[in-house]
Amino acid sequence: TILGETREEEDEILPRKDYESLDYDRCINDPYLEVLETMDNKKAQRYEAVKWVIVFAIGVCTGLVGLFVDFFVRLFTQLKFQVVQSSVEECTEKGCLALSLLELLGFNLTFVFLASLLVLIQPVAAGSGIPEIKCYLNGVKVPGVVRLRTVVCKAMGVLFSVAGGLFVGKEGPMIHSGAVVGAGLPQFQSISLRKIQFNFPYFRSDRDKRDFVSAGAAAGVAAAFGAPIGGTLFSLEEGSSFWNQGLTWKVLFCSMAATFTLNFFRSGIQFGSWGSFQLPGLLNFGEFKCSESDKKCHLWTAVDLGFFILMGIVGGLLGATFNCLNKRLAKYRMRNVHPKPKLVRVLESLLVSLTTTVVVFVASMVLGECRQMSSTGHSGNDTLSLQGMSEDVNSSIKTFFCPNETYNDMATLFFNPQESAILQLFHQDGTFSPVTLSLFFLLYFSLSCWTYGISVPSGLFVPSLLCGAAFGRLVANLLKSYIGLDHIYSGTFALIGAAAFLGGVVRMTISLTVILIESTNEITYGLPIMITLMVAKWTGDFFNKGIYDIHVNLRGVPLLEWETEVEMDKLRASDIMEPNLTYVYPHTRIQSLVSILRTTVHHAFPVVTENRGNEREFMKGNQLISNNIKFKKSSILTRAGEQRKRSQSMKSYPSSELRNMCDEHIATEEPPEKEDLLQQMLERRYTPYPNLYPDQSPSEEWTMEERFRPLTFHGLILRSQLVTLLVRGVCYSESQSSASQPRLSHAEMSEDYPRYPDIHDLDLTLLNPRMIVDVTPYMNPSPFAVSPNTHVSQVFNLFRTMGLRHLPVVNAVGEIVGIITRHNLTHEFLQARLRQHYQSI
């Protein structure tokens, strides 16, 4: 038996037709498992060795993508700030600051315009990409999300977005970029570069592709934060819904490869010392260390845990507020911006850039405070000690609009790259006044919320960290000034504030804890970070979901949660299944197959036979057998209606003037009469499935017994397999045995992966509608199935843990009574069915 891939989602029941489910091979008849079983030990070892080489290559390529983005972001940002800074210093004396503002606007609007144009080329490149990758790894495929064009537009677009002064980060899009690398590299072909193809037949299944995408997403996190373990946990916690235990080591290896590739090149380029490995990630928090002269200072104490818990609560509230506002903005964009011409999206991005630039410039000029740079005669919070500070932190101090020997604290935060501003908040002591921090937090909070969701590649990690760091630094200043807690270390509170706000926005726990610990290189921060993130998540979950889950829901994606609610066990599989089935017979005419494929959007079909022997018991009311009629009676679509729809659609079937390879040898034969043909088919002894050819169309005069014959379930077959069989002419004539039908290997069936032909593109004039296709060698004969009386929690756990696509509902005598798909297990669908259950009681 040539086993096809197991399950496909039904697009017609999804809220958005743009999404289709991935095909997760999780049944015992996995075609790749069958291939591996036929290998000898050397071939199997070679197959695994190739996997290790591929994941290493994914890590290296992801690191190089991060290097490309970081290099050009630094180049463009330094160029912009050097020009603007010299202009501001010159115009401060001459009184021409408006000219400096115009120069800054020129840079920012140009960069943002280029970023928006790239998103017009590939719309899925907008945003951080994390919601889309989360959907992909959960089992829903967004068109174009892992294409080569996407990663090119994403990488180039995010560097223009960041260089354009928008409050976005480049770390989030790195996750999407790594996932695209993981999806495309093992295929050794691209739809964008059709001429570049290699004969590499391995890993041509959605299961392997998903595993490599998981590794690429983890490599993106590792490259962004220098956190390989955190990247692995991110892929496990936030990304993959179906985790392969053997994948863990490969994902960690891929993350390590990405981290050290980026570290190697960045260290060599910046310090000229190749092989020194001094810069592990795009974002590094630096070393947290108290001044040696301050004996009272401690990084944190047990007393501080109480303040950290309170900061976690406030961070959860702020994160919930951020998510609520951003959700309203996203809904507004979906109603008023996205339906309009694409130029409107570009104008919105330019409006955000214009507003952000003006606010930053005016706030730095009007709201900033000029503070002393030397510590002579002062030791309080209003002075800045230059002793023991890193060169990077010192060099990022801005003196805009301030006299000599002073600096502008607001400009120091606004007129620096976001990473430098984070380092300022983490490591400068007594630099910023509470008023400056409060105003900076409010402005950054508002503009970040407005920016996330516009049509440019944009990340949310770094803006959230910077906003939270300002909040934490404000808390530290207040505790020092008004409560007199001189022992606290301001950098620790800034870090905890960053963790609290970021946790309140994205609602991540384990992976974010490890990411922050690896970024700080300080294991003693593990406990306070973990407690803060847990409290922030619990507080935020009381009001709404995380930002990524909110955007997933807005897209109408049927994302599966980790588990169902307890009250859902009041429902059974029969309460949530889809009873109206579109099915095929084991031996089906081409005419019928084409009609089914053209009139439905299902991606898999049950293979059934009509159980004529049980008709008498069926009409007597046997409960086990009458499940079919029980669920069909209340349905709008009936078996007769479905058959009528098929027969009507066949009116548009073109007359077959041409014949394909299957019927060349019988072109001169006249087809037998319909009644004789049916009788002839029913009497055949060589076919393993009798009673397969009810060739007459249903009639309104049919009795209930004829309309609802029980359907014996034999397996599932995919739409892609049926179309492939039609394209390749796999069929046999009425006068021949099914043994004469050509047989295709698994490699031939999957040759067109991942883009199989569409039935609407098929030239039907080349097909003889009277030919018959035997689908039994290609169907999956043993998919997972459940009883109609199975509890919903059991159905959900089986569906999710085994990575299923379709779950047939089969009664005790092997008759299919319905089918369960991803849509039937979403939270909204289960809630609706539960309400119906209560109303019927």
Helices and strands as residue ranges (DSSP letters): G 11-13, E 20-21, H 31-38, H 41-94, H 97-121, G 123-125, H 130-138, E 140-141, H 148-163, H 171-184, G 185-187, H 206-225, H 228-234, I 235-239, H 247-271, H 304-336, H 342-362, I 363-367, E 370-372, H 391-395, E 406-408, H 409-414, H 418-427, H 434-451, H 461-478, I 479-483, H 490-506, H 510-520, G 523-525, H 526-541, H 547-554, G 566-570, H 573-576, E 587-589, H 590-599, E 604-610, G 612-614, H 615-620, H 627-633, H 639-649, G 650-652, G 661-666, H 674-682, H 704-707, E 711-718, H 719-727, G 738-740, H 746-749, G 759-761, G 764-766, E 772-774, H 792-801, E 806-810, E 816-821, G 822-825, H 827-840
